Amino acid sequence: MPPSDNLDSAKSGQELVEAYQRQLADQSGSRIPDRALISDMLTDLMHYCWLHGVNFDRAMEAARLTFAAERTDSPSFALDSTVELVGKAADQAREADLPFRGVITGIINTSGESVYRVRFPCVEHAGGYSENELRPGIAFRPVRTSIGLVRSPFDVERAIIATSVQVRKAAEYDRAPSPDQVRDLRELLGGLRFWSGASSTHRLEVLLSPRIEAAFRELDAGTTAATDGHPARLAAADGPEPDLTITPPEQGPHHAAPPPSQRPGLRPRPDLHP
């Protein structure tokens, strides 16, 4: 942003501060120091965001990013935007056979330079990158499953883990997975591989294998609450993380209860049998 535009922004901020100062002075009868005044304004904004369901921390992060971009007059990336690695960072990702497209999950500004934390699909920890190591990435294309659309790469990731656990649990009971599970898993892995730049769907499964194993152990230990939710349904609904519970197989044929006369401790009543 040109310096004149920055000056206009500063003047707009001054008008807001002065209006807020006048309002508080009318209430208290005294002038509040500038630092305390700004703190009070931010506190009021936090209350406003809480009341209206606005994420204040993300708004503040976006404001810091915008301020840094306008001060340096350089391009920048917003929180939650999709990016891909370029140059040496991209070469290193390919050498390690890792995805090179991801989502910005945090921004740190130090000494006027922004460091972007980028989360890549199937990679548990986010990495920090400078602006010249990134460029805008292609938008994620929702994956169509038997239940509905899964709209974000990390919802797809969670659905892959949940469906993989279901398939594995079915094999433990000597059952074939349902056609929907097989089809959904193929579509989820394929969609995520295409977007992330991973070399293969098998590579994604390898990267996710520790989390799949942990989810399976948790399920096997009986620590996951029971539900009939399909993992793709939960991901498509943008709700909580997909549930990993598997319905166990039936335990043999169902037998009718014996008549009262054959139950232990029960005897026919003579007055009811002439």
Secondary structure as UniProt FT lines:
FT   HELIX           3..28
FT   HELIX           34..52
FT   HELIX           56..72
FT   TURN            79..80
FT   STRAND          82..85
FT   HELIX           87..95
FT   TURN            96..97
FT   STRAND          101..110
FT   TURN            111..112
FT   STRAND          113..119
FT   TURN            121..122
FT   STRAND          127..130
FT   HELIX           131..133
FT   STRAND          134..136
FT   STRAND          143..144
FT   STRAND          149..150
FT   HELIX           153..172
FT   TURN            173..174
FT   HELIX           179..196
FT   HELIX           201..220
FT   TURN            221..222
FT   HELIX           231..236
FT   TURN            237..238
FT   HELIX           260..262
FT   TURN            264..265
FT   HELIX           270..272
//
